[in-house]
């Protein structure tokens, strides 16, 4: 009986010590002089089962300005490799909302061939706005359309594919908008998990839109 009680207490303690969304939550980093953004690399299982898009800045103004210059007008892949934290704390209504964390700034994919960019160290990242945060369902689902969230308030914008079926694909596209362009979601027909053609996106955005290229595309983690 005592052994059972001890095991129960240890198990309960471990359960409380490790929240369901605790982990290393890598993110695609993108943006430029008009804004910095990060998109969490989601999966259909804990602790990564949330699609999250953040508007952020680096706490150090000099590093923040440097990073914006390095990303401005480019589509090469950069990522953030953060310290471990509880992803659910990014929810605006969380009991203890997370508004800052530390992360390495990586040129390339932080889990593959990426290299930490010199000079940033463990940079303090400040969360300015949570643009999207949605828990993903592991159940198979079908959707005939691909819906893209528009990110960016100026002319420098990005399209982030909403993860809304399984299997699905991650897709971030950079584009330049004309002044006064609407901010509504872009919806296009999809072809399985293949990358959405640029022409289909341009048709929905209007001929004045200039697509600058794909920042990130992957099917690996959302199968």
C-alpha positions as CSV (number, residue, x, y, z in Angstrom):
1,X,0.0,0.0,0.0
2,X,2.8,2.4,0.9
3,X,4.6,1.6,-2.3
4,X,1.5,2.3,-4.3
5,X,0.9,5.6,-2.5
6,X,4.5,6.6,-3.1
7,X,4.2,5.8,-6.8
8,X,1.0,7.7,-7.0
9,X,2.6,10.8,-5.4
10,X,5.6,10.7,-7.7
11,X,3.4,10.3,-10.8
12,X,1.2,13.2,-9.7
13,X,4.2,15.4,-9.0
14,X,5.6,14.7,-12.5
15,X,2.3,15.4,-14.1
16,X,2.2,18.8,-12.4
17,X,5.8,19.5,-13.0
18,X,5.5,19.1,-16.8
19,X,2.6,21.1,-18.4
20,X,1.2,19.5,-21.6
21,X,2.7,22.2,-23.9
22,X,6.1,22.5,-22.3
23,X,8.9,22.1,-24.8
24,X,11.2,23.7,-27.3
25,X,8.9,25.5,-29.7
26,X,10.8,26.3,-32.9
27,X,9.5,29.1,-35.1
28,X,9.9,30.4,-38.6
29,X,11.1,34.0,-38.4
30,X,10.1,36.5,-41.1
31,X,9.4,40.1,-41.7
32,X,11.5,43.2,-42.3
33,X,11.6,46.9,-41.5
34,X,7.8,47.2,-41.2
35,X,7.5,44.3,-38.7
36,X,8.9,41.1,-37.3
37,X,6.8,37.9,-37.1
38,X,7.2,34.3,-36.0
39,X,5.2,31.2,-36.9
40,X,5.4,28.2,-34.6
41,X,6.2,24.9,-36.3
42,X,3.2,22.8,-35.3
43,X,2.5,19.1,-35.1
44,X,-0.7,17.2,-34.4
45,X,0.4,16.1,-31.0
46,X,1.4,17.7,-27.7
47,X,3.4,19.7,-26.8
48,X,3.3,21.3,-30.3
49,X,-0.4,21.0,-31.2
50,X,-1.1,24.7,-31.6
51,X,-0.7,26.9,-34.7
52,X,0.7,30.2,-33.5
53,X,1.6,33.3,-35.3
54,X,3.2,36.2,-33.4
55,X,4.2,39.8,-34.0
56,X,7.3,40.4,-32.0
57,X,10.4,42.5,-31.5
58,X,13.8,42.0,-29.9
59,X,14.1,43.7,-26.6
60,X,17.5,45.2,-27.6
61,X,16.7,48.1,-30.0
62,X,20.1,47.7,-31.8
63,X,19.6,44.0,-32.4
64,X,16.0,44.5,-33.4
65,X,17.0,47.1,-36.0
66,X,19.8,44.8,-37.3
67,X,17.5,41.8,-37.6
68,X,14.9,43.9,-39.5
69,X,17.6,45.0,-42.0
70,X,18.8,41.4,-42.5
71,X,15.3,40.1,-43.2
72,X,13.9,43.0,-45.2
73,X,12.9,42.2,-48.7
74,X,14.3,38.6,-48.5
75,X,12.7,35.2,-48.4
76,X,15.6,33.0,-47.2
77,X,14.6,30.8,-44.2
78,X,15.4,32.0,-40.7
79,X,14.1,30.4,-37.5
80,X,14.0,31.0,-33.8
81,X,15.3,28.3,-31.4
82,X,13.7,29.3,-28.1
83,X,14.3,28.3,-24.5
84,X,11.8,25.7,-23.2
85,X,8.5,27.3,-22.3
86,X,4.8,26.4,-22.0
87,X,3.2,27.2,-25.4
88,X,-0.3,27.6,-23.9
89,X,1.0,30.6,-22.0
90,X,1.0,32.6,-25.2
91,X,-2.8,32.5,-25.1
92,X,-3.9,36.1,-24.3
93,X,-6.3,34.8,-21.7
94,X,-3.8,32.5,-20.0
95,X,-3.5,32.8,-16.2
96,X,0.1,33.9,-16.6
97,X,0.5,35.1,-20.1
98,X,4.0,34.8,-21.6
99,X,5.2,38.1,-23.0
100,X,8.9,37.5,-23.4
101,X,11.3,34.5,-23.9
102,X,14.8,34.0,-25.0
103,X,15.8,32.4,-28.3
104,X,18.7,31.9,-30.7
105,X,18.4,33.6,-34.0
106,X,19.2,30.9,-36.7
107,X,19.9,31.4,-40.3
108,X,18.2,28.3,-41.8
109,X,16.2,25.6,-40.0
110,X,17.2,25.3,-36.4
111,X,16.8,21.5,-36.4
112,X,18.5,20.9,-39.8
113,X,21.3,22.8,-41.4
114,X,20.7,26.1,-39.7
115,X,23.5,28.1,-38.0
116,X,23.1,30.5,-35.1
117,X,23.6,34.0,-36.4
118,X,26.6,35.6,-34.6
119,X,25.9,38.6,-32.4
120,X,22.4,37.7,-31.1
121,X,23.2,35.1,-28.4
122,X,20.1,34.2,-26.4
123,X,18.2,37.2,-27.6
124,X,15.2,38.5,-25.5
125,X,12.1,38.2,-27.7
126,X,9.1,40.4,-26.8
127,X,5.7,39.3,-27.9
128,X,3.8,42.3,-29.2
129,X,0.6,40.6,-30.5
130,X,-0.7,37.1,-30.9
131,X,-2.1,37.1,-34.4
132,X,-3.3,33.5,-34.5
133,X,-3.4,30.8,-31.9
134,X,-5.5,27.7,-32.5
135,X,-5.2,24.2,-31.1
136,X,-5.0,21.5,-33.7
137,X,-7.1,18.4,-33.8
138,X,-5.3,15.1,-34.5
139,X,-8.3,13.6,-36.2
140,X,-8.2,13.2,-40.0
141,X,-10.1,16.0,-41.8
142,X,-10.8,17.1,-45.4
143,X,-11.1,20.7,-46.7
144,X,-11.3,21.5,-50.4
145,X,-9.9,25.0,-49.9
146,X,-6.6,26.5,-48.5
147,X,-7.1,29.5,-46.3
148,X,-4.3,32.0,-45.8
149,X,-4.0,34.5,-42.9
150,X,-2.7,37.9,-44.0
151,X,0.1,39.2,-41.8
152,X,1.5,42.7,-41.9
153,X,-0.2,46.2,-41.6
154,X,1.8,48.0,-44.3
155,X,2.8,47.2,-47.9
156,X,5.2,44.5,-46.7
157,X,2.9,41.5,-46.1
158,X,2.9,37.8,-45.7
159,X,0.4,35.0,-46.2
160,X,0.4,32.2,-43.6
161,X,-1.5,29.0,-44.5
162,X,-4.0,28.1,-41.8
163,X,-3.7,24.5,-40.7
164,X,-7.2,23.2,-41.0
165,X,-7.1,19.6,-42.2
166,X,-5.0,16.5,-41.8
167,X,-2.8,15.8,-43.6
168,X,-1.9,19.5,-44.4
169,X,1.0,21.7,-45.4
170,X,2.8,24.7,-43.9
171,X,3.2,27.6,-46.3
172,X,4.4,31.2,-45.8
173,X,4.5,33.5,-48.8
174,X,6.0,37.1,-48.9
175,X,4.2,39.7,-51.0
176,X,4.1,43.4,-51.6
177,X,0.6,45.0,-51.4
178,X,-0.7,48.2,-53.0
179,X,-1.8,50.9,-50.6
180,X,-5.1,50.3,-48.9
181,X,-5.3,46.6,-49.8
182,X,-7.8,44.6,-47.6
183,X,-6.5,42.4,-44.8
184,X,-9.1,39.6,-45.2
185,X,-8.1,35.9,-45.5
186,X,-7.2,34.7,-48.9
187,X,-9.0,31.4,-49.9
188,X,-7.9,29.3,-52.9
189,X,-8.7,25.8,-54.2
190,X,-6.2,23.2,-52.9
191,X,-4.6,20.2,-54.6
192,X,-3.9,17.8,-51.8
193,X,-0.8,18.9,-49.9
194,X,1.0,20.4,-52.8
195,X,2.3,24.0,-52.6
196,X,-0.4,26.5,-53.7
197,X,0.6,27.9,-57.2
198,X,1.7,31.6,-57.2
199,X,-0.9,32.3,-59.9
200,X,-3.8,31.1,-57.7
201,X,-2.7,33.4,-54.9
202,X,-2.1,36.4,-57.2
203,X,-5.6,36.0,-58.7
204,X,-7.1,36.4,-55.2
205,X,-4.8,39.2,-54.2
206,X,-5.3,41.2,-57.4
207,X,-3.0,42.0,-60.3
208,X,-1.4,44.9,-58.4
209,X,0.0,42.5,-55.9
210,X,3.7,41.5,-56.2
211,X,4.6,38.0,-54.9
212,X,8.1,38.0,-53.6
213,X,8.4,34.3,-53.0
214,X,8.0,31.4,-50.6
215,X,9.5,31.9,-47.1
216,X,8.6,28.3,-45.9
217,X,6.9,25.2,-47.3
218,X,6.7,21.8,-45.6
219,X,4.5,18.8,-45.1
220,X,6.8,17.0,-42.8
221,X,5.3,17.9,-39.4
222,X,1.6,18.1,-40.3
223,X,1.0,14.7,-41.9
